[in-house]
Amino acid sequence: MPDPVSTEDALATVRVGTRASTLALTQTGTVADSLAAAGPLRTELVRITTDGDRLTGSLVALGGTGVFVTALREALLDGRCDVAVHSLKDLPSAPADGLVLGAVPDREDPRDALCARDGLTLATLPPGARVGTGSPRRAAQLRAARPDLVLLDIRGNVDTRLRRVAPGDLDAVVLARAGLARLGRLDAVTDLIDVGTMAPAPGQGALAVEVRAEAVTDPAHPLARALAAVDHRPSRLAVTAERALLARLEAGCAAPIGALARLTGTVLALDAVVSRVDGTDRLRRSRSVDLAATAASGASASTPAATDPQLTAAAALGAEVAEVLLADGAGDLAELGVLL
């Protein structure tokens, strides 16, 4: 494995691993620019092909969105890159040996967006309208809101999915608003779906900047300083709660589970929903915690929750909501206890 970036070289090169899709390159480029400005560092993008890019078929059949992460993690561990950028919702909740979450940049709007023909909204889509999505979570919540719709499992990048809308073979597709915003394609959105109707995936809208553990052991290291500058504390607290919920439910990132945490002042609130896949039933629970009694440690996002009181409280909130869901019968609605 190559030596860590030298602290003596103020313009050392940091290799940033990324998938090669347009969205991944756009997201990674934004993070790389932020790291370079905060370092100061030079950054170089390293394109990594993942199983999710090579294989066809539904994401559920392939093992969930975690298939997009494994190759990037391997590239980090074997030294082909120094940093990897993921869509945080794709990142398995289980920790990876030798790696840490170095930063969570400021989160985009986490809502799901309907992109439909003729300006149609979820409420005005005609009965029998054909709607594409590759997400069991979205499909379950769409079935609950509009059981008269015909849902089709789709794959492909953002442009590929949008092209399937009229004059293609679909009336609409559902995509994350965050990805559309980063690609400058918000013009395609005809309806932003309220989180009460469709709770987003845990971590949706956020990016994960993952690094080898030794990269953040020295706070004076230019990369460690850059990661600390890029990290957005409210986003980090929110996704910590959401991912703790997912971990306690022992559910993969393709499970029909929605969760959204929000920090308002010093209060962190978490709302979560577990759905039956066919949309016929769902369970929703919410809890909150006041972080005023827990002083921020001033540590970076890579600091273990056990040594950071606020991250500890956020993780405990996620576990608490998961326990309430399990006690109230969430396991009867969805296949839990299977991490993907």
N, C-alpha and C positions, 0 to 999 in steps of 0.2 A: 504494500500500500504506500502511495506517495506521502511525503512529509506534509503536515498541515501547512496552510498558507503562512508564510513568514511574517511575523509581527514587525520585522525590520523593514519590510518593503511596503511602504504606504500605498503603492499601486499594484499590489499583488493581484494575480489573476485568479478569480473564483469561477470554477466551471459549474454551470447551473443545468441540471438535468431536466428534460421535459419530454413529453410525448410530442409527436410531430403534427398533430391536428392543428388547424388554424386557431381554434379556441385555446388549446394548450399553449401554443406559441405566443399568443397574445397575452394570456395571463402570466406566463413565465417572463415574457419580455418586460412587463410592467414591474414585476417583483425584482428582476435583475437590475432595472434602472434605479429602483429605490435603494437596493443594496449598494450599488455603485456610488450613488450620491451620498449615502450615509457613511460609507467605509472610511476614506475613499478607496474604492476598489475598481479593478477592471473585471468585467464579467464576460464569460463566453458561454453561449448556449450549446448544450450537448444533447442531440436528439436520440431518444431511446424508444425502440419499438417494443410494445407490450403485447401480451397475449390478447388483451381486449381489442387491440388494433388489428391483429392478424386473423383471429378466429371469427367465424360467423355464427349466427344463432342467437337466441335470447340471452340476455345477461344472467337471468336466473339459471339457465342451463349451464352457463359457463362458470358459475360460482359467484355471481354478484359482481358489483362494480370494483371489488378488490382486485380483479384481474388487471386493472389498469395500473396498479400500484407496485406489484411484485418486482417487475423488471427494473423500475426506477430505484427501488430499495436495493436490489442487487448491485446496480451500478454505483450507488453510494458506498456500499460496504466494500466493494472491490476497488474503489478509488478512481473509477472512471469519471465521477463528478464529485463536487464538494457540497452541493446543495441540490435538493430535488423539490420541485413545486408540484403540488397535487391540488385538485378540487377536494376540499376537506371532506365533503360528503362521501367521497370514494375511499377514504382512508379507514381501514379496519380499526375498530376500537381497541383491539388488543395491542399492547406495546410491541415494538420490534427490537430485538436485542441489538445493542450497539448504536441505536438511532434515537434521536429526540426530536420533538416538535420545536424547532428553533424560533418560529414566529408565526403569528396569525395576523396578517394585515387587516386593515379596516374592511369590515364585511360589507358586501353589496346587499341591496334589498333581497331578502331570501324568498320572496313569493314566487309561486308558479304562474306562468303566463299562458293564456290561450291565444293561439295564432290561427285565425279562422278565415274562411272565404267571406267576402262581402261584408266585412266588419261585424260579423256575428259574435255574440257573447255566449258565455255558458248558459245563460238563461234563455237566449233567443235561438240557439241551435235547434233545428227542426227535429221532431222524433225520428229516430233511425239514422241520424247523422253519424258519419264514420269519423272517429277520432283516434289518432295514433299516439301511443306512448309506449316506452319500453320499461316503465316503472310500475311494479306491483302496487306500490304506495299510491301513486297517482290514479292507477286504474281502480283500486278499491274505493277511493274517495270520489272519483267520478261516478262510479256505479251507485254510490250512496246518494249523490246529489242529483244525478240524471240517469235512472235505471233504464230509460228508453234509448240511450245512445248505444251504438255499436263500436266496441273498442277493439283496436288492432295493435298487436305487438310490433314495434318498429325499432330498427337500429339505424345507425349512421350519424354523421356529423350534423351540425345545425343547418347548413345550407341544404344538405340532402333531405332532411326532414321537412324543411320549409317548402322545398320544391314539390313535395307530395300533396300539398294543399292545392285546391282547384287553381288552375285547370288540371290538376293531378287527380289521384284516386281517393283523396281524403278531403273531408270538409274542414278538418282542423287538426292541429297537433298541440300537445302541451309540453312546454319547455321551461327551464329555469330562467326567470327574468335576468338573473345576474349574468349568465352567459351571453344572452342577447345584448345586454348593456355593454359588456366588454367588447363585443364584436361590432358595436354601432348598429344593431339591427332592431332597436326598439320600435321602429316603424312597422314591424311585422306583428306587433302585439295588438290584439283587438279587445282583450279583457285581462286585467290583472285579477287573479282569483284570490278572494279574501282568505286569510289564514283560518278563519272559522269554518270555511267550506273545505279547504285543502291545506292541511298543515304541512309545511315543507319537510324535507328530509333533514335529520340531524346534521348540522354543519353546512347546509345548503347556502350558497352565496358567499361562503368564506373560502379562503385559500390556506393551504398548509405548506409551510416552508420547513422541510425536514433536513436534518444534517446528522453527521456522525457525532457521537456524544463528546468526543475530545475537542470538537470545534468550539464548544462553549464553556470549556473548563477554565479558560483564562479570560476574565471580563475585559482585559485590556487588548485582547486579540482583535484586529480590525474586523474580522468577520463576526465575532461575537458582538462587538459594538454596533455593527450594521444591523444585525438581527434584532438587537434590543431596540434600535431606533425604528425599525419597520413594524415591530409588534404593536398591536392596538389592544389595549387592556380590556375595554368593554367587550370587544369581539372574542377575545381569548376566554373571558369569564363565561360568556354565553355558550360557546361551543364546548367548553369543559363540562358544563351541566348537561348539555344535549348528548355528548358522547358517553358520559357516565351513565345516563339513562339507558343508552343502547347497550353498553357493556353489561349492566346489571340484568337486562332482559335477555342477554346472551343471544342477540338477534343480529343478523348480518345487515349490511347496508342496502340489500335489496328487499328487506322485510317490509310489510305494509304498516310501517310505524312513522308517524310524523311528530316532530318536536320543534319548539321554538322558545328560546330563552331571550329575555330582554332585560337590560339594565336601565332602570329609571332612577336617577339620583343614586342612592346607595342600595336600592332594593333590586335584587335579581329575581325575576319571576320566570317560571318554566311551565309551559303548557304542552301536553303530550297526548297523542291519540294512537290507539291500536285498533286496526280495522280487520274485519273478516274480509278475505280476498274477494268474495262475491259482492261486497258492499252492503250486505243485509244487516249488519250490526257493527257497532264500534263503541269503544270505551274511551272517554276523554277525562283527564284529570289534570289539575293545576296546583302548584304550590309555589311559595316564594320565601326568600330569606333576606334579611337586612344585613348588609355587609358592613354597616357602620362600626360594629364592634370589632371588626377584623381589619387591622391596618395593612395597607398594601406594603409588601416587602421591598418593592423597588427592584425585584429580580426580573430577569428576562423570562420570555415565555417558555424557555427550556427548563426553568426551575421546577423540580418535582413538586407535585401538589402537597406532599407531606411536609415540605419546608416553607410553604406559602399559605398563610391562613385564608386568604380570599379564594385561592384555587381549591383549597381543601373544602371550604364552604360550598363552592359551586359544584364540586363533585358530589358532595353529600346531598345537595338538593336533587341532583339527577338520580342518585340512588334511591332517595326517598320517594320521588314520584314513581319510579319503577316498582318499588315495593307496594305502593298503593294500587297501581295497575294490576300487579300480579295477584294481590289479595282480593281484588274485585273481579277476577276472572279473565285477565288478558290472555292467559295461556289457552283458554278455550276458543279464542278468536283467531289467533295467529300461531304459526309454528315458531315457538320460542325455544331457546336452549340449543340452537344450531348457529354457530358463528361461521360466516362466510368470509 
